[in-house]
């Protein structure tokens, strides 16, 4: 009887009735989810947009925000799809992890807000730190939330999502047919979305789907009698970037995207090695306290026998450890590596990581090598390190000059170049233009 009155109060949004029931039975909200497998009182109040009632329930029993009805939808799914902003706020404060939960169709609350065009709800959802993970999930036929935005013509929602997640891999994600969002937009002749993708994102125009078609190829399949002004506008939007994307300067970005996981593994491995070397340095640690107090148990043996070498070892090892952690942070932060400054920063940090690891190895080998072999070995290691650092320094300086040159060129400042170099650049540009035609 009390449960029925609770559902009646949820259906009418009567907060006073809810408070009266709680006064009579403080545990009624904890029993409610077990009395009906279809919908909880929170589901009912959410569907009918009784905001005050929902806020009171989640304050009294936040666990109800995690309940799923028969279609595996949570109250957050319902509120997100219907655009109930205040209810979404209340539910997120009670159960933020529900952003990742999928209903029976594989859709999370972010997907429902995108499909139904709820930008206000999106602005609330993106404040949750788990939204980047929710956005990368795929639904039926391997479609991402961006595919659904194009399918339902939700440009405003797409812009909000891309402000949060805008890396190359996500924007150029493919469904099970190999279609990117640009393929879908061109196929449906959605001019506004195409213009946005071409002007404000890192979409790859030359990506091919499972049939081997680029977006421009799909456009060219349009029958001649249907090629109107919309067709011409789309073609004009696609062609310039299709030519530019052939430029070899974009290759490092694509390479980095494809090798991101491998670089991450290497950075984690170097960080692990540096940590292990720091806590167990070459030569080990003293196992007991010295009678003359010259050392204590747990202290590095190398610090007492080779104090100068130990300081160099710690410096190099610390740089390797910190720079490898910095590489991991850069890769997971989603920085736009199409910007040369970020690409250059990552290159410098990786250079520091590898070089510091090499120095750490060199110091370790010298310390643990017997004295009779140390002189010849040290000579070989010194030559190897000098050659290595020289090569790395040349690469670093060369890339730095290229970055500065491009920065000056973008500001209209021409830097002197040899005539043969200018001729080579002109020939290259002419070849690229001919290929594009």
Order of alpha helices (4+ residues) and beta strands (2+ residues): alpha-alpha-alpha-alpha-alpha-alpha-alpha-alpha-alpha-alpha-alpha-alpha-alpha-alpha-alpha-alpha-alpha-alpha-alpha-alpha-alpha-alpha-alpha-alpha
